Amino acid sequence: MQHARARLLAEGAVKLSSLQPKSARESLQARLVAEGFEASTSWLRRPLAEQLNEVLAQGATVAKKSLASAVRGASSAELNQALVEAERAGRLRRVLRGKLEAFTGADTPVLAAEQISGLRKLLSGLEKALGQAARKKGMTLLSSDVAETIEEVRRLLSPAQRQHADSPSEAATEPAQDVASLLAALDATRDERTGLSFVPKLVTRLLPAMPLAVAQSVLLAAARRELIELRPEGGLNRLAPEELELCPPGPGGTRLSWARRMDSQP
């Protein structure tokens, strides 16, 4: 048992057929799965989500072909599904590097949609002006005009702009549609007896329509507006790691795992 666990931690995955003794293979597999490892048809592995998080940590950018060799114990279909789920949950992002599509972690600074749109307009205008000047003999541009455009590009790329785009400030107003989606999900997951909704189940309903970070932001914003109440877990450590990941952070390092409408009974 200890040997198999050590191999899993060091190598990421082991062939099921390599677990010895053969007579205890099924029992050993069941015990390791109970500890949080995953089993496929041929492999026993560390969770794919965990492996992806490690590979894409600290700003790493990895092409899909390279991910296939960096993540152990997964078929192509399983890796594809893990990537889809991680992107949907906001744990990774797809980025374009030249003509190559790659993946990076959620903490890597990237451009928001509005930044891409703004940069396209700025750079398209500059490219058009440069092209016209190049085609007309004796024509040139003012250095100050070009510098102004480049300064605007720098402003759009500034950390403050990225933070505003990716992480709305406390004072930001959440879109009405997002709040409406939250309240609908809250009603759909509410326990009739307690009036409470389990946040991981609530957030899971929201994920097809918005990234995890946005869903958590909408939850916190609705609580600040006193539309809903958020409560932390009772301290019994009953939540699985994947459930904790879906819960927004609360005071003192807690996770807010229960929610209810403020107009419902406690």
C-alpha positions in Angstrom: 0.0 0.0 0.0 2.7 2.5 1.0 4.8 1.5 -2.0 1.9 2.0 -4.4 1.0 5.4 -2.8 4.6 6.6 -3.1 4.8 5.6 -6.7 1.6 7.5 -7.4 2.8 10.6 -5.7 6.2 10.4 -7.5 5.1 9.3 -11.0 1.5 10.6 -11.2 0.1 7.2 -12.4 0.8 3.5 -12.3 -0.6 0.7 -14.5 -3.2 -1.3 -12.6 -1.5 -4.5 -13.8 1.7 -3.5 -11.9 0.0 -3.5 -8.5 1.2 -6.5 -6.5 0.4 -8.9 -5.2 -2.2 -9.7 -7.9 -4.5 -11.3 -5.3 -4.8 -8.0 -3.4 -5.0 -5.8 -6.5 -8.7 -5.0 -6.3 -8.6 -4.3 -2.6 -5.5 -2.1 -3.0 -7.2 -0.2 -5.8 -10.3 0.4 -3.8 -8.4 1.7 -0.8 -6.3 4.1 -2.9 -9.4 5.4 -4.7 -11.0 6.0 -1.3 -8.0 8.2 -0.5 -8.7 10.4 -3.6 -6.8 8.7 -6.4 -8.6 8.0 -9.6 -8.9 4.7 -11.5 -9.5 4.2 -15.2 -9.6 1.1 -17.3 -5.9 0.5 -17.2 -4.4 3.1 -14.8 -4.5 4.3 -11.2 -3.6 7.9 -11.1 -3.5 11.2 -9.2 -6.6 13.2 -10.0 -6.4 14.7 -13.5 -7.5 18.1 -12.1 -4.6 18.1 -9.6 -2.1 17.1 -12.3 -3.3 19.9 -14.6 -3.1 22.4 -11.8 0.5 21.5 -11.1 1.6 21.4 -14.8 0.0 24.9 -15.4 1.2 26.5 -12.2 3.3 29.6 -11.9 2.5 31.0 -15.3 3.4 27.9 -17.3 2.0 27.8 -20.8 1.8 24.3 -22.3 0.7 23.1 -25.7 -2.0 20.4 -25.8 0.4 17.9 -27.3 2.9 18.5 -24.4 0.1 18.1 -21.9 -0.6 14.6 -23.1 2.9 13.6 -22.0 2.9 15.7 -18.8 -0.4 14.4 -17.4 -0.1 10.7 -16.6 -2.6 7.9 -16.8 -5.2 9.6 -19.0 -6.6 8.6 -22.4 -6.9 11.4 -25.0 -10.7 11.5 -24.4 -10.2 11.7 -20.7 -7.7 14.5 -21.0 -10.0 16.4 -23.4 -12.9 16.1 -20.9 -10.6 17.2 -18.0 -9.5 20.3 -20.0 -13.1 21.2 -20.8 -14.2 20.9 -17.2 -11.2 22.8 -15.9 -11.9 25.7 -18.4 -15.6 25.7 -17.5 -14.7 25.9 -13.8 -12.2 28.7 -14.4 -9.1 26.7 -13.4 -7.3 27.2 -16.8 -7.4 29.3 -19.9 -6.8 28.7 -23.6 -4.3 31.1 -25.1 -3.0 31.6 -28.6 0.8 31.9 -29.0 1.5 32.6 -32.6 -0.5 30.0 -34.4 -0.2 27.5 -31.5 -3.1 27.0 -29.1 -1.9 26.4 -25.6 -3.2 26.2 -22.0 -2.2 28.2 -18.9 -3.4 28.4 -15.3 -6.1 30.8 -14.1 -3.6 33.0 -12.3 -1.6 33.8 -15.4 -2.2 37.4 -16.6 -4.2 37.3 -19.8 -6.2 39.7 -21.9 -9.9 40.1 -21.2 -12.3 40.2 -24.1 -12.7 44.0 -24.0 -8.9 44.4 -24.0 -8.6 42.3 -27.1 -11.3 44.3 -28.8 -9.6 47.6 -27.8 -6.2 46.4 -28.9 -7.5 45.3 -32.3 -9.0 48.8 -32.9 -5.8 50.6 -31.8 -3.4 48.4 -33.7 -5.6 48.2 -36.8 -5.7 51.9 -37.0 -2.0 52.2 -36.6 -1.3 49.5 -39.2 -3.6 51.3 -41.6 -1.9 54.7 -41.1 1.6 53.1 -41.5 0.4 51.3 -44.7 -0.9 54.6 -46.2 2.3 56.5 -45.3 4.4 53.7 -46.8 2.5 53.7 -50.1 2.7 57.5 -50.6 6.1 58.8 -51.5 7.3 61.4 -49.1 4.5 60.8 -46.6 5.2 60.1 -43.0 3.6 60.2 -39.6 4.0 62.3 -36.5 6.1 60.6 -33.8 3.7 62.0 -31.2 0.7 60.3 -32.9 2.4 56.9 -32.9 3.7 57.4 -29.4 0.1 58.3 -28.3 -1.2 55.0 -29.8 1.6 53.0 -28.2 0.9 54.6 -24.8 -2.8 53.7 -25.1 -1.7 50.1 -25.8 0.5 50.1 -22.7 -2.5 51.4 -20.7 -4.7 48.6 -21.9 -2.0 46.1 -21.0 -1.4 47.5 -17.5 -1.9 45.2 -14.5 -4.6 47.6 -13.2 -6.7 47.1 -16.4 -6.2 43.3 -16.2 -7.3 43.2 -12.6 -10.4 45.3 -13.3 -11.3 43.1 -16.3 -10.7 39.7 -14.6 -11.7 40.5 -11.0 -14.4 43.1 -10.6 -13.9 45.4 -7.6 -16.0 45.4 -4.5 -17.9 48.4 -5.7 -18.6 47.0 -9.2 -22.2 46.2 -10.0 -22.9 42.7 -11.1 -24.9 42.4 -14.4 -28.6 41.9 -13.7 -28.7 38.8 -15.8 -26.0 37.2 -13.6 -27.9 38.0 -10.4 -31.1 36.7 -12.0 -29.3 33.4 -12.9 -28.0 33.2 -9.3 -31.4 33.6 -7.7 -32.9 31.0 -10.1 -30.1 28.5 -9.3 -30.7 29.3 -5.6 -34.4 28.5 -5.8 -33.7 25.3 -7.8 -31.3 24.0 -5.2 -33.0 25.1 -2.0 -33.9 22.6 0.6 -37.5 23.2 1.4 -37.0 22.3 5.1 -34.1 24.5 5.9 -34.4 27.1 3.1 -30.6 26.6 2.5 -28.9 25.8 -0.8 -25.6 23.9 -0.9 -23.2 26.3 -2.6 -21.2 23.6 -4.6 -24.5 22.4 -6.1 -25.6 26.0 -6.7 -22.4 27.0 -8.4 -22.4 23.8 -10.6 -25.7 25.0 -12.0 -24.1 28.4 -12.9 -20.9 27.1 -14.5 -22.3 26.4 -18.0 -23.2 30.1 -18.2 -20.2 31.7 -16.5 -16.6 31.0 -15.2 -16.1 29.9 -11.6 -14.5 33.2 -10.6 -17.5 35.1 -12.0 -20.0 32.8 -10.2 -18.2 33.3 -6.9 -18.0 37.0 -7.5 -21.8 37.2 -8.2 -22.4 35.2 -5.0 -20.3 37.6 -2.9 -21.9 40.7 -4.5 -25.4 39.4 -3.9 -24.5 38.9 -0.2 -23.1 42.4 0.1 -26.4 43.7 -1.4 -28.2 41.6 1.2 -30.1 39.7 -1.5 -28.7 36.5 0.0 -27.0 35.2 3.1 -23.8 33.1 2.9 -22.8 30.8 5.7 -19.6 28.9 6.3 -19.2 25.2 6.6 -19.9 23.9 10.1 -16.2 23.0 10.7 -16.5 19.3 10.5 -14.4 19.0 7.3 -17.1 17.2 5.5 -16.5 18.8 2.1 -14.5 17.1 -0.6 -11.6 19.1 -2.1 -13.6 19.7 -5.4 -16.5 21.0 -3.4 -14.4 23.4 -1.4 -13.0 24.7 -4.6 -16.5 25.7 -5.7 -17.2 27.7 -2.5 -16.2 31.4 -2.3 -13.8 32.3 0.5 -15.2 33.5 3.8 -13.7 35.1 6.9 -10.8 33.5 8.7 -9.9 31.1 5.9 -13.4 29.5 5.9 -15.3 28.5 2.8 -18.9 29.7 2.4 -20.8 26.6 1.6 -24.5 27.4 2.3 -26.7 30.2 0.9 -30.3 31.4 1.3 -32.4 34.2 0.1 -32.7 36.9 2.7 -36.5 36.9 2.3 -36.8 33.2 3.1 -37.2 31.7 6.6 -33.9 30.8 8.4 
